[in-house]
Amino acid sequence: MQINTKKSFYYIFAGIAILLFLLISANRRADLFIYELGSKDIFAGKDAYSISYVDGFHYYYSVLFAILIYPLTFLPVYIGNLIWLCLNAFLLYRIFILVFNYFNFTTLSNKSRILFILFSFIFSLRFILSNFHNQQITICILYLTLEGLRFIFTGNKIAGALLIALGINIKLLPIVLLPYLLYRREFIASFLVIAFYALMLYLPALIIGYAQNNMLISSWWELINPANTIHNLDVDERSFHSLSTLLATLLVKNIPDKFALPIRRNIMDISYEHLLIILNITRLILISFSLYFLRTKPFISKVGTTHRFVEICYMLLLVPLIFPHQQDYGFLFAMPAATYIIYYLIVEKTAATYRIIIGCMVFSYLLCNLSLLYGQYRNYYDHFKILTYGVLLLIPLLAVCFPFKKAITEN
């Protein structure tokens, strides 16, 4: 009885702390405000994708998403923000549940279980806080991705495809899952994702009209087209990270980065054309490395739970690296991979490379979280793009920790 009372106290304390955090975080205007401005302009018949908001920011998301959040524009700013953040808090909780369901907690002691959950949360804390601080959409996209995959691989392909299609519609990031689903012989699910995506693309026409919807789709594509020079240099904001930003700052001397500090960071000086070639080759190498984790011939659907989870971890890990225009909140997609490595370190303490792995994991954590731990030099961290290095380091760590000697689940 005493233990239950103690646990209840912890739950109540955590609940109050989370509520206070949400109440405080709702008291500011951030990205949700831009979403709402874009939504209002779309309903006013304007081209939201050609308009810049606040300090030159654009609305980058889908027409359907603008319609879905339109009811928030009728609420007071604080109330709308609070509803949005509460939704994100619930979806974040679901993300951790979905990820933890891949692990076998019965083999862990109570202390190891607590350490695993705590370290998993701490590693991703910067990304989580950034999502709430910026009132971003990344938590929603990651949830739709993980929940959609769970539905697909447990037989509910319609619901799973619908969720993944919605995620792709809002923001293209989960599109990396389409080749993966095809590789794993999920042909019906893949077809449904494409069909639902096409439907969601033209569904807004029922509300705003066919002509305006087509105009907005065209304008949206012009804005997000990955072939645009601006997305390959990707230095419009100091806080941008990803391969495109990292390679541009390393390989081009006089890159048009107005936020650059007067400290050299380039190791070469090549033309934009050569940069584009190197960037695409690097992306191709990382995508091709997924074969290391797939480890079967194409169109084999039956793999172990541990195997499937690591595949998903790597696919999600690629998202903030290969897509341009990524800020720190987008690196929440690295959370499942980090969680898997942390579990490995807790369970496989006798591994020959254990000390090396734990040292590299600590180093990766520091690179990812220095701006949170010691934010005084944040501009220097962003200048040298150390976050990207920290997430890149997770790739060899994930590779070394796979396959697992002990299955992380019982099935």
Secondary structure, DSSP 8 states (H G I E B T S, - for coil): -HHHHHHHHHHHHHHHHHHHHHHHHTSS--HHHHHHHHHHHHHTT--GGG-EETTTEE--S-HHHHHHTGGGGGS-HHHHHHHHHHHHHHHHHHHHHHHHTTS-GGGS-HHHHHHHHHHHHHHTHHHHHHHHHTT-SHHHHHHHHHHHHHHHHTT-HHHHHHHHHHHHHH-SGGGGHHHHHHHTT-HHHHHHHHHHHHHHHHTTHHHH-HHHHHHHHHHHHHHH-TTSHHHHH--SSTT-BSHHHHHHHHH-TT---TT--SS---S----HHHHHHHHHHHHHHHHHTHHHHH-S-TT-----HHHHHHHHHHHHHHHHHHSSSB-GGGGGGGHHHHHHHHHHHHH-TT-TTHHHHHHHHHHHHHHHHHHHHSGGGHHHHHHHTHHHHHHHTHHHHHHHT-S-SS-SS--
